[in-house]
Amino acid sequence: MKRIFLIVLTCFLILSAATISEAEERKPTRVHHSSDFGWKAGQDVTKAFQQLLEGGKLKAGDELRLQHTYRIAGSHSLPDNFTLSAVKCAGFDVTDAVDPKNNRALLELGDGVTVRNLTIKYLNTPPLGPTGGKHDVNFTRRLGIQARNKKRIRIENCRLTGSINHHLRLTDCNDIEIVGTHVAGGYWSIMLTGCDKLVFRRCLIEQCQGDGIKTGGGASGAVRNVLVENCVFQDNARDGIDTTGGFNNSIVRNCVFRRLGVSGLDVKSHYESRTGRIEDLAPENIGILVEKCLFHDMPNALVITTLDCGRRTGLGNELLNAANMKKYAPHDIDINNCVFGHVEKPLRTAHKGGYGVNYPSDEGEHMRMILMKDAYDIRYKDVRIFGDRVMPVHISSIGGSRHLSKEAAEGIIPSITGNVLDQPAKPVKPGVKEVPFACGPQPMK
């Protein structure tokens, strides 16, 4: 309980700081309208936008309000405290999404940037997922919005659509808010590396060829202090959230995960060191709270795993062992008041186009609430289940495999405790799209 209180307190402080930041930093000094520069609906504004930014006509603290949809390509750096906004349905059609000239982002954000009410469509990209994870077949290498070593960024009420690599990539950033935004398509649609203090609220993330949100380790350590609240993750080829780069001291609350190819939450502590020293890496996936969430139609609602990438280079190069495994394995994870089940028919395994566990016969479980490989101190409380053949917990160590040594696996005692309520949950409707809360872009005031 003390750990949960500290997590909630941390996220409250994040939200308080974000509110203060928004009040103090979000007021533009000058508001420009796209018509002020003679832009016409459907015009290619690549060169014009670049000249306005590089020539200083659009400065730090200004706002540019788009009044129509314009064609655009290339990469454009937004100055500090800049606001890029749009009237209803206005924004950019990106013309080089299939064959970009380089790996630079369409929009590179400075400190304190706000992107509001913007619709970005990446033209001629492959169909939205889930269709597969092949590069240049199911998605292109285009990068949408990026920020590196920045803070106080807000992306609000936006629509980002297209099968590209990442719609949003944040590296070593902090104090970030993503609110009321709809992301459709992408491989790792939102990529977070080494970030701290992030809020995702009322977002819809769907039809990804891989994962909705993916974390990675960065120069600033594990991703940490994240609040994901009132969000929907649906119809992805793999996971809703994959925490390969950590998700420390984070909360997932009142979210919906549905029709996913692998899992809702893939809590994956993945250790790979350039120096060959585990001491240079921060422990990942410690202190996570998942509460009041709905998971349905996926093989596993939560997967909790420890991976030692040192073993890839041969025996004797392991990073994890019996002495340090307890420090680095995922632990102190609470799953409270959540609902798990399945409604899609017929019951088929994922390999056969369904959402069930891939097992050799049809005699086993169709869905697992928790697949725990090598972790400990996992707790679940007041779980409710609907549907047949749902297994609450399946424990299967990977010790002795190419991903983790047997010695390291035996360095912890896998421990998980909890209760399932006798009263089953009310099943949802097959193919459901609705949610009981406002989600995605909302009507402009």
Order of alpha helices (4+ residues) and beta strands (2+ residues): alpha-beta-alpha-beta-beta-beta-beta-beta-beta-beta-beta-beta-beta-beta-beta-beta-beta-beta-beta-beta-beta-beta-beta-beta-beta-beta-beta-beta-beta-beta-alpha-beta-beta-beta-beta-beta-alpha-beta
